[in-house]
Amino acid sequence: MRVARLVAALLLALSPAVTLAQSASDKAPTADDPDAKESVTSRVPLDEIRRFVAVYNAVRAAYVEPVDDKQLMQSAVRGLLLELDPHSTYFDKEDAQAFDEQATGAYEGIGVELLQQDNVLKVVSPIDDTPATRAGIRAGDLIVAIDGKPISAIEAMEPLRGVAGSKVVLTIERGDAKPFDVTVVRETIRVTSVRSKMLEPGYGYVRISTFQADTGADFQKHLGQLQAQAGGKLKGLVLDLRSNPGGLLTAAVQVADDLLDKGGIVSTRGRISISDAKFDATPGDLMKGAPVMVLVDAGSASASEVLAGALRDNQRARVIGSRTFGKGSVQTVLPLDNGDSVKLTTARYYTPSGRSIQATGIVPDVELAPEPSDVNKDVPASLADYSEASLPGHLRGDDEANASKAGVVLSGEGPVQSALRELKQPGSVASVAKAKPASAAATPAAAAKAEAATPEAAAPAAAKPDAAKPETTKPDPITPPANAEPPKPATDDGK
């Protein structure tokens, strides 16, 4: 598959739709053609527009303080998108530029993916090796104030960006604990989205923290280095997508293609045909058939869910960890003539089996529980409902009514070692977890001792979800959820 072709297909997805709407309006049926059928895009709700103009004029004339026409209209446009879903939003020129910067992986800020909820900013995921991570900010934290000002009184995430070297004070709420301040020093964030290492001779580890323009090429480079260390071929690979909020769908598709010799990768389906697309693998598996374990958790969203779903549906990899976030929608960025942009949800994506994961996520083949030492430290209580399904106004999922509780964030090296054990000996992690309830029933003290000895042991393996009813970026169309800081690249959004 050629990445350039994918980029063109995804980035152009919305523009033709806008052109279609304009042309449909130009060709509206005339009164002397009684058989003509009015296009949906040509129907102008005149009564609603008159009502909007009346309110607009009332605000201009009677609001206690003068309001600039540009500001008022921009607020109206933002409101138009606000109630659609959590991922459709309006970018002013600066936000649009920041969104583009994210795709290239360089910007000035603190390095965190965010989702705006009411009057707080919810941390989807701190980006690896950035000021946010070093300051101790965690997935699930709620930012309630920036430099002492409540979120409702400022331009949302904009204060998080700024000149490298400057400081910003965040007021954080974490679970039931009392709010506290964290000082973060901004810097130029050059996100390294791919890292790798050898876990033991012959078994490699690749961590992808987000999907950017260079992620596909970086994955190939790191995989090649691991294979060279292994003497030419790896015995197996652990692919770590924990707390990966998404990114460019094209990058996730490229990584999937590198590990697949054939089969579908992902498909998208929207209201208009231009939003429909299907991406298939091309011959050539860089791992040459060696087994792969994909490690995910509640912070894995959007493009990372696309990758995990593609590898599992093609029986190329098994998935271990916790239920993923469940962001199965595609966002397309439409540039406006004044430099602003609209990020609009235009389609849903579907795994190769035809299953939509919107609001349900991916249930791992082997489920892991947080390590006991992390339950109260790294996993805030707020993560009990950390999922797309918990977001106000989210798109309904095909199987949402049947979905079980949300997943959890899995931190530390324990899950990696569990994935390695399961990679080398399928069923070993699940069997340990199944043995725990029996020992607990026999002797609680012995069970506690066993838990301490094997903190990374998983819960019983979950059955694969049934194939969902047919339906289906970043083209960011990416992930989790999200208005991000910086905003996510066009077409998959991440959370």
Helices and strands as residue ranges (DSSP letters): H 3-11, H 15-26, G 40-42, H 46-62, H 69-82, E 89-91, H 93-104, E 106-109, E 112-117, E 120-126, H 131-134, E 142-146, E 149-150, G 151-153, G 158-160, E 167-173, E 180-185, E 187-190, E 194-200, E 203-208, H 215-229, E 236-240, H 249-259, E 264-270, G 273-275, E 277-280, E 292-296, H 303-313, E 318-321, E 329-335, E 341-350, E 366-367, G 372-374, G 381-385, G 388-390, G 400-402, H 414-424, H 428-442, H 444-453, E 477-478, E 492-493
